[in-house]
Amino acid sequence: MAETSPHLPELTPDQIDRARLREAIVDLFNENELRTLTFDLGFDYENLAPGGKSDKARELVGACYRNGRLLDLLHLCRKERPHIAWDNFTKTTRDADAPFKGLRYFDESDAALFYGRERVTADLVRHLGRHSFLAVVGASGSGKSSLVRAGLIPALRRGEPLGDGTVQPDDSVHWPVHVLTPTTQPLESLATSLTRSSESVTAVSTLMDDMAKDARSLHLYVRRLLDNKPSDRLLLVVDQFEELFTLCRSEELREQFVDNLMTAVSTADSAPTILVIVLRADFYHHCAAFPNLRTALETQQKFIGGMSNVELRRAIEEPAKQRGYTFEKGLIGLMLQDVDNEPGALPLLSHALLETWKRREGTTLTYEGYRGSGGVTGAVAKTADTVYEQRLTPEEQRIARNIFLRLTELGEGTQDNRRRAGLEELGTHGEEGEAVVDVLQKLADARLIITDRSSAEVAHEALIRNWPRLKEWIDENREGLRLHRRLTEAAFEWALHEQDPAYLYRGSRLAQVEEGLQHSAFILNELEQSFVAASKTAVQAAQDREAAAQAEKAALQAEKLRQAERLTRLQRIIYISLIVFLLLSASGILLYTNQQSTIRSNATVAALESGVRATEQVILTRAWEGFITVQAQSNLRQATIEAMDDTVATIVAETVAAGTGRIATPTPTPITPTPADPGGTVSAPTVTPTPTETAVAGPVESFRRGLDKMRVIYIPGGTFNMGIDGEPVDANPAHPVTLPGFYIDETEVTVAQFAKFLTDIETDICADVECAKTGRDTSFTHLLQTSLFTQAPRFEAEVGFEKTPINWVSWYGANAYCQWVGARLPTEAEWAFAARGPDNLFYPWGNDVPTVRFANFDWEPPQPGSSLNNIIQQFVVVSDLPDGRSPFGVYGLSGNVQEWVQDWYAADAYTTNPDGTVNENDAASGLKALRGGSLIDSANDIRTYIRTGLNPEMVSPVSEFEYLDVGFRCAMDVGS
């Protein structure tokens, strides 16, 4: 043997040819030297296998391999015989020369090693002789991809009949072949495959744009592509078709991809495209969403089942024979026995064969090598564990874990699947870029993953299903993985839209990510880190702006307080003047004209705020007729409560309610967003309303708005329980909320009122969004547009339905109406208090089970198949059910129509926002909150604590029907 350097190359135990090493030890060491070698390695020479030196050497090599000491044995041999070229005893045969593929599929270049599927291959060839479409369907691990790539395609290219006499379709030897997988961007993948010979840098994007616009584009492009070619047909193979459902998130892209494919093969007999799709059986049902594909699948599919023992033996023996290898007697039978009834066994068998080949002795695959590989059921896990534990440093193990998790697509009702990921997503461009590249190379060398210039994927789903360590990583934090995957997609969208701040995380989404990062071992790539950092910066900037606005508002409030103190002093002076006036009036000294002007003055009303006693109730009641401002009514209400007991208060309230109902016209308010009072929950709660306050508040403080003639009810400040413990989960927990006083509309806004609004604004406010549906384009509302062709459209209510609630209104339309009348939508807490009252009622009228006397609910069509337009005939007049009023006298808070509120809907709002302040920032759900239920809801669904949500804008013709039973009412701050 030739001399060499004493240094050995970096090896792993599996790279040492144990048969040649044993032979060299027998040749180079006598029995005493072998005894010493055995002792130095920690083994008992006498207890090795019985027999002579050769048997002892064989057993020593085997014991060292089983106990992880094989490299130590090689090192001692080199030390004792340094002149020997010990690296000659490593396996020099490259894996590329292996007769088996392991977890990787057979490709067209491997056709010479592909055996056992000859019969099925011939069936597929005959099918394509008659049809232009074929779906190859089978379970994961059934060998679908290898069958098409290494069986069907080479068979079509063969210039002579197949072994069973099957003749290929005419001219198939000249068919151009394009093989692709859908990936996350199926149109891009298809266009890239078809334009690979084009020199134009815009060819891919041009074809993508064409296919997105017109489903005939693929057919026309293929026809042009075949001009001046030796064949007039083209074979298009879409492997791993299930990626269309697991990787592509866009329904629109899926539809465009399928429509182009199916149009290309459905243009009668002249179709130039032959299409083969390869689909995992557990994703078969997803194809039903595409009528053209579903129809083709009914008659043009081939299901690939398992291989018989005869076919399996041929698939094992023939590739080995091609490369000059043999099997120990009986080994193939053992392998077939292990394969029996093992689901998805082909990749497991292929990998076990590869690992057994790596452990061969000379040209023979042995029992010992098979056992050392882990066999059919354990080879995948053994290889993966060996690479992970022995070839990776702890830091590289952390990187490898991240790679495998990113390359796994979590199943939704299906098994977990492999996922292709870009190298940049895996971190090759980040701070650890070089380390990531090194780990990817080691995993690829071990055939655990497949890489190309821009992406990587797990070699086969069998690794995901059969490697316990990876399954444990996935199962220990499956929801965390979903959260991380959503973050990856969100960061990609943010980058795709040039880092538009609108795509950043805020509210609960950002909080979930931050919490998840604290309790997981996820590694964020460079883009994800930038995305999270930008999201945090944007949130902090918003908080800074809010703090500045609050500081400014606090300064304004302080100034208002100072002005109020000055006003109080002035009111006291006027009150003294009033007492003098009353005394003089009783004596007949003061002129009648002066008496009238004084009583009707707002200052006089304000002077009644304090000091009034029960003996003055007649004056108070009569004075009401002269009250002309909201502030005056507010002052009187407080004076009444302080002056009277419950009985007198009720009498006065009834007297006032029966009065003239004089309209109070508020100062015009600009059409701008009017937020709720930010002090919705105050640190020092106001007193919960007493029975007297509840009885007097509504009538005494109500008024009518001038613009829409809506009667507005005053709700006194107080504390109530919002929500409920238990079900439904989005309404718990029950928690106290304290609110200041506010106003709310007595009824829901009517069709007539909304028609006036639309006519008056001439659609200026609603130019960018739909306020509501009208009779011009639907029959599901009583709102009619009577001037269709004028620049200033006019709206009116359908006759007989003027006072029914407006329905089919978007949140934006409701909000715009409230702005128009100088009001706003109520907060969710305000709506709940107006409905539940201080006693936390289940229904506005109490806790009695609903009947038609209380609410309009639980409507059912009179007969099966009734159309939706029957529903709107069932809306009742907004003031028709007085027995269903809330404790404050508010109508219709349960049933009839659902009602918009200001807040964004969040299922966890009562946990994250327990003080009841309006939820203006957490728009993670994309929904605005609705309360009260409608005529189509059950008794349970119109309870005062039931919450739901809906998109604030009508975004599609289908989703618009969700707004059929949606209306609203407005609210106002005190003093607005």
Secondary structure, 3 states (H helix, E strand, C coil): CCCCCCCCCCCCHHHECHHHHHHHHHHHCCHHHHHHHHHHCCCCHHHCCCCCHHHHHHHHHHHHHHCCCHHHHHHHHHHHCCCCCHHHHECCCCHHHCCCCCCCCCCHHHHHHCCCCHHHHHHHHHHHHHCCEEEEEECCCCCHHHHHHHHHHHHHHCCCCCCCCCCCCCCHHHCCEEEECCCCCHHHHHHHHHCCCCCCCCHHHHHHHHHHHCCCHHHHHHHHHCCCCCCCCEEEEECCCCHHHHCCCCHHHHHHHHHHHHHHCCCHHHCCEEEEEEEEHHHHHHHHHCHHHHHHHHHCEEEECCCCHHHHHHHHHHHHHHCCCEECCCHHHHHHHHHCCCCCHHHHHHHHHHHHHHCCECCEECHHHHHHHCHHHHHHHHHHHHHHHHCCCHHHHHHHHHHHHHCEECCCCCCCEECCEECCCCCCCCCCHHHHHHHHHHHHHCCCEEECCCEEEECCHHHHHHCHHHHHHHHHCHHHHHHHHHHHHHHHHHHHCCCCHHHCCCHHHHHHHHHHHHCCCCCCCHHHHHHHHHHHHHHHHHHHHHHHHHHHHHHHHHHHHHHHHHHHHHHHHHHHHHHHHHHHHHCCCCCHHHHHHHHCCHHHHHHCCCCCCHHHHHHHHHHHHHCCCHHHHHHHHHHHHHHCCHHHHHHHHHHHHCCCCCCCCCCCCCCCCCCCCCCCCCCCCCCCCCHHHHHHHHHHHCEECCCCCCEEEEECCEEEEECCCCCCHHHCCCEEEEECCEEEECCCCEHHHHHHHHHHHCCCCCCCCCCECCCCCCCCCCEEECCCCCCCCCEEECCCCCCCECCCECHHHHHHHHHHCCCECCCHHHHHHHHHCCCCCCECCECCCCCCCCCECCCCCCCCCCCCHHHHCCCCCCCCCHHHCCCCCCCCCCECCEEEEEEECCCCHHHHCCCCCCCCCCCCCCCEEEECCCCCCCCHHHCCCCEEEECCCCCCCCHHHHHCCEECCCEEECCC
